[in-house]
Each structure stands twice: as C-alpha cells, then as structure tokens.
Amino acid sequence: MPSGEAGEPGAPAPTGGIFGPGSVLAGLQDRIEVQRHGPLEERRVARARQDARKLASLMKTLDLEGDSGCKGTLDALCEQLCEAQKVVAQAVPPPGRPVGALSESQEIVARQLRNLQKRQADALAALEEALAPCADEDPATHARRLDRMVTFLDGFVNGLIQEARDQLVLLKGSEALNRADIAFGAEAGVARPLGLAGAGVDTFFLQPLTDASGLSSQEPPVRPGDWLVVAEDVERLGPGGAKGTERIYREALRVLRVRMETPAGQRTPMTQVTFQPPLSRAYALDRVVLLGNNTLVSEGATVEEVAEPVLDRRTVPLLHTPVTWLRDASHAGGRRPEVSLTVGGRPWRPVDSLLEATQDEPAFAVESLPGGAARLRVGGQDHGAALPLGAEVRVRYRVGRGVGGNRTALRLTAMGTPHPCVEKTFNPLPLSGGTDPEAPALARVLGPAMVGAMDRAVSVSDVQALTQVFDGVHRANVFRDGVRRRLLTVVVSGLDGAALGREDLEALGAHLAARVAPGVELRLRNRQRVEVRLRLLLRLVKGADPVTVLQQTRLRLGVDREPEREPGLLDPDRVELGEDLQLSDVYGALAGIDGLRSVVVQGLHREGTPPSLSERISTAPGELLAWAPPAGGSDGVALFYEEAQDL
C-alpha cells in the first residue's frame, strides 16, 4: 500500500489498474500464474533442465550410431548442452513452497477470477472505472482512495477464504483442514500468512505464549485497562545493500475486554482482545509486534499545597504555573482545568462558572491570569458558598510545560523514581498535545465573542464564537445552507493551518450540538488547503546585502517566522479562512524593506495550475491559503535578485 510515513518506500501513482498499467484482472491473473508455475527464473531453469535431458539423449543416440557425418551436429549439441547445464548450475534453489502448488486460498481466488472473466465482464469494467483516477485528482488522494478500496477487497476475499475453510472443517473435520494445508504447502518451509487487519478494526486474537519447554500458557497476557503499542518490523536496506529490520512504533491501544474464544477454523481457544481506539491504518499481521508494560507519561508535575486566600476570601491564588487544562467537550471552550479543592477536608465541586452553582453550594471556578497563572474563585452571595474562617484550604493541581513538553519518540529514557525491577524505559510514541497559553492578541478577539455567546449558540456568529474558543481550533468559519436554512456548515483549521483529527472533530461536534437550538443540524469539516506559488524578482540597492534582503522578504511574506515579529502575509497565524490573495497584497507586504529598490512579481498562481501571473487568488469560505512547500527541485516561493540599474 502507498505510505506517507517518513523513511518508508512510497508507491508510485497508479496510471491504470490497481497494479499499474493494464487491467485489474490481468494483474491478478499474472500474479497467480507466477505463483502457480513459479517465478520467471524458476521456469527458465526448468526449461533448461528439460532441454539438457533431451540434448543428452540425442547425443547418446548419435554417438551410438557412429556416423562421422554427424560430428558437426554432435559438437553443436555439446555446446548447447553445456549452456543448459550452466543455467541449471547457476540457479539458486527456490526457498519455501515447491513450484507448481497453489495454496487453498489462491486456488479459491483463481477460480473466482475465472468466473468473473466469463460471467461478469461488466462488473470488472465498473471496478476498473471506480479505481481509475478522477479528473484533476491529486495522486496522493488517489493513492489513499486505492488503499481504502484494497482494504475492502482484502477483507472481502479473506472472508470468502475463511468461509471456505470453515465449511471444510464442518464437512470433513479439522484434520481435513490440516491435511489440505500440508498438501498445498502451508507447512513446506513457509508459514501460512497470519492475515490482514484493516483500518477501523477494534479486536484481534493473540498468538499463544510458549515457554522454553514448549508448553503454551492459557493465562491471558493482558487485562482490561492495559495499554498496548502496535509496532511493525520493516525491512530496510543498510549501507552496502545489507538488509536489516527496523521497528517502527505506530499507535497506542487501550484494552477494553479480554476473553478466551475459539476462532473459526481453529481447534484451540485463543485470547481475544477488544480495544480502543480502532486501528487507524491497515497492518500485515506477519510483521506486527505488540508491546506491553506501557503506562501513560506526561511532561509535567502534580502539585499539592495549602493555599492562602486573599483578604476578601473570594479568590485563592495558585503558586505554580502554567496550570494544565485538559480537553473535555462537556465543558465551556472544550477544556477543563486539572484542579481539585478541599476545604476542611471536604471536596468542593468544580464548575465552569459560578452562575452554575446554587446558593451556599460548595463550588469553585478557575480563572486564567496572564502568563499562564490561575486562581480559584468561590461564591458567597447568590451563587456558591464562601470560604469558612479557620478551615484549611488545600489545592491539588497539575502544571505542564506547554509546547516545550512535546517530545519526539525515544527521547524519554529515565524514570522519575528508579525501580530495581525495571531495566529500561523509553517512549515509543511522540509526546504531543502540549500547547502554550493563547496570545494576548487572540484573547482580546475571542474573549468578547465568548462572553457574547454566553456558552449558548443562538445565531451563526455564536456558533462561530464557540467553535473558535474550542480547544485545538485556530480558525473557524460558519455558513448556512442555501436551501436547508437549519443546516450549518462549520469549517475549522487547527494550529499552523493543520487539519483536526477525527476525534477532535467528533468532540467539537458533540460540544456544539449541546449548545445549539433544537432542530439545527451541524456539518463539520476541515479546511481545504489551497497552496500558492510565487515567483519574485528583487532589485536591490547597489551595495545592499542580498542575504539580509532575502531573509526580510521571506519574513514579510510569511514563508519564515520569528517569535517576536508580526506574522507575514500568508503566515498561518494571520491568514483567515475564505480570504483572497491579491497581487497588490504581495507588493504591499514588501514595501519599506531596507536595501530593496523594487519588486517584480513574475508569477502568482495556484499549485497544480499552469504557471501564470494572476491578479487575484480567490478562495471559497472553507479554503485556507498557504505557500506551496518545496517540491521537484523548486520552491513554493522562488526568489531571484539583481542589482538595480539607475537610468
């Protein structure tokens, strides 16, 4: 399957059927014929061996007859015999399954293909049409679509094969299945493939654990609540072409249920594990490894302290920063603080706002302060209870490290508290999700919108305000359907213009659905990224440093960024959803750069369109402009310079 992972081989964009040029049926039949008769090299060796036998027999016949006129023919046959024997001698014996035998599964597929070829030509033509790339379809999008189609076909064919194996067991018994496997080569030096787990699967069977004495354990190796990390052992070519294996860690799964089940077609029970979330990609089970002994880690710390309220006993400051907020779709803004409060040994209830608390109810709310600090606010009048005099106020909360806590895989290798039974620790998956407090400029924009909405969505602007303050959303746009007026389309963009994941979209949908009026239907989707290419000629003042001018140009355009500098033209922190780009915007962004005499825009166009100079790059409400990344040896923003000439 095509893969987008770094360092893995990517499949080329298909140009015809699922196997490249040609049809799907022809590609499948070619593969089956190769398996039936052996690879091309094996067939060549077999033909050479047959030719050698025929030549040897013919030479013996000519030699016995003793005819001197056949000497020339005999010499020529000797040369041919030597060539044939050389081919046979140089051939490497084929490993694994002997040539000529197909497995039971392959025979079923071959028979189905023959039936399709005879009876369902129209169905095959429709499949070819469905797999063909659409007009103007991006090759990467086409590859992903093929991935999903192949996953379905694999699951469908594997289901047919498994059904055939089950019927064989029912009709002939399990021994018949074992004999069939041996006859078709499953145990002739090559183990039968374990199968394929498609994307979206949430259960699998574990292979039995066998100790050194060969005894299998019936005790399940995992329990509900455990975590497993899915890894793959992928073959890599090292220096000098040497083959090696690299373990790539893919995703983490939480075990929900463990029980012993007997899979269809098997005789012995196996451990069936149900987990969440479902698999995000397809896996060939022969190279999958599951890692246990996992626990969740975080770059932060839990703090517990005896707090001192201020004089009015309405607020309690927290001494450590920044306070950790966790994503929670049931709370305002889609997040909640990781804070608990006990007063005189009695826990108080956390609320988003004291307006939710009844009179004299022991409740508190967390208020954010500049710099990541926070304080607790309690009631005392119509909403909530006041802090009693003389009672101990104890606060327990968690502080994090923001973006600085995000680490790549294999970076955490030491335990906070060493344990003699633990030999080694590491993080197989990257640490992610840490974000810094929102910038003051963004808070000034979102704050009034959130106050105006009051955590309820009555108008389209309210829906947009609630969406923008939801954790993980950086940009949002909301518009009504032209026909169905109660259908709202919500387009979102994450930090740095990234798309939101499926879980984030589902959480946002649940958050908004609980706050809109009854009967309002919401449709959520990610922004459509529109990449733009720009070609500029910079004319520099005589003696100006071109490196400095080029650096300032990239900053002004938003190709690069500096933390303490205003974002550039198409910087993700500046560009808005549905915002057009005009040619005059480019000239305006570069005005006033020291050492730059003039600018000539030589090209401005969308990625994937012929190079041209457009006056405007127009966008739809759900599209987000961005500079195209470097590709094919050319930059999305190509800069050239020359020294300006005075006329």
Helices and strands as residue ranges (DSSP letters): H 24-37, H 40-65, G 68-70, H 71-90, H 104-119, H 121-131, H 139-172, H 174-183, E 196-197, E 203-206, E 209-210, E 216-217, E 227-237, G 239-241, E 243-261, E 270-276, E 283-284, G 285-287, E 288-291, E 300-306, E 315-317, E 325-327, G 332-334, E 335-337, E 339-343, E 346-350, G 354-356, E 363-368, G 370-372, E 374-378, E 393-400, G 402-405, H 440-453, H 460-468, E 475-480, E 487-493, G 495-497, H 502-513, E 521-526, E 528-540, H 546-557, E 581-582, H 583-589, E 596-606, E 616-617, E 623-627, E 637-643
